């Protein structure tokens, strides 16, 4: 069975909401999912999963939160098949800094699939973006396996 790890950091709950929607969609597709809140105990090994999805909010003028940086360092290697999602707020830095943590993580992991960037909460029309992105990730990963 295909297995996905969703690792995410969330302070306000926005990134957690995105992770929850992603998890629900994956489970509907009969994909085994482990969801891990970064900073919440023993880190699962990405080696135990086919795919890792990592989510982060953007902090302090475009910065990646320290707990996300610590998670990346603690994993100790760059897994293959990494997909990135993030939340941000354009009122703090405009488009140039919007979800820059997600963009930086995608670049670091050399992900060839564009990161999902959500303005604050995924409610309303943005929930549809989460659904489309997640379905795209599943299709992208499936194509890589063929």
N, C-alpha and C positions, 0 to 999 in steps of 0.2 A: 504494500500500500504506500502511496505517496504521502510524504510527511513534510509539513511546513513548521518552522519556528517563527513566531512573531515576537520580536523583542522591541519594547518601546519605552520611552520616558515620557511622563506626563505630570505636570504640576496642576494645571487648571482643569484637566479632564478632557480637553479637546483631542489630544493625540490618543488618549485611551478610547474615546468614542470612535475614532477612525479605526483603531486596532480591533475594536469589538465588531464593527461592521465587516471588516475584512475577514475576521474569524468566522462570522456567521455565513458569509458567502462561501468560504472554503469548505466548511462543514456541509453545506447544502450540496456541494460538488463531491461529497464523500472523500474529502482530503483530511487526513489526520493532522490536527493542529495542536501545538503547544503554544500557549501565550505566556510571555514572561515580562513582568514590569521591571525594567532596569532599576537596579538598586534594591530589589526585593528578595534577596536571599541567594541561594546557590544558583550560579549561572549554568543553564543548560548548554551542553556542547553542540555547536552548530554541526559538528561532524556526524551527529546522530540524526540529521535531517537532510532531506533532498534540497530544500530551499530555506534560506533565511530572509525574512523581511524585517527591516529595522526602521523604527519610527522615532522621530524626535521633533520637539518644538524648537524654535529658534529663539535665542536668548540674547539680551544685552548687545544691541547693535550688530546683529548678525552672527553671534557666536553659537557654537555647539555647546550644549550644557556639559559641565564637568562629568556628570554621572554617565553620559553617553560616551565621552572620551575614555573614561575608566573601563566601561564595558568593552569597548573596542580593544583596549590594551590588554584587558584580562583574558579575552578570547585568544589573543596571542598570534593569530594568523588571519589571512584573508580568505574566508570561505568562497567557493564558487557559488554561482546562482544566488546573488544577493539583490533584493529589490528594496527600494527606499521610499518611505512616505514621511510627510512632515506637515506640521501646522505652523502658522505664523500670523503676522498682523502687519499689513502694509502701513498702518499709521505710525509704526516705529521703523523708519528707515526707507519707506517707499518700496517700489518694485525692486530696487537694487539689492535690498537685504531680505526681501520676502522669502521665507523658508530656506534661507541660505544654509542652515544646518543640513537639511535634506540634500541640497545640491552638493555640498562638500562631502557628505557621506557617500553619495552615488559616485562621485569622482574618486574618492579614496578606494571604494570597493570595485571600481572599474565596471560598474553596472552598465550594461548596454541598453537598459530600459529606463526611460525618463522617470524621475521621481514624481510621486504624487505630491502636489502642494495645495494645501487647504487653508483658506482664510478663516482663522479662528475655529469655529465649530463646523462639523460636517453636516449640520442640519439643512433641511430644505434642498435646494437644487444641488448643493455640494455633495449630498449623499449619493446622488446619481453619479457624480464624478468618481466617488470611491468605488461604486459598483463597477463602472466601466473600466477603471484602472485595474481592479482586482481580476476581472474577467480577462483583461488583456495580459496580465501577468501569467495567469494560468495558461492561456494560449501560447504566449511567448515561451514559457518553460516547456510546454508540451512539444512545441516545434523544435526546441533544442534537443529533445530526446529522440527525435526521429532520424 
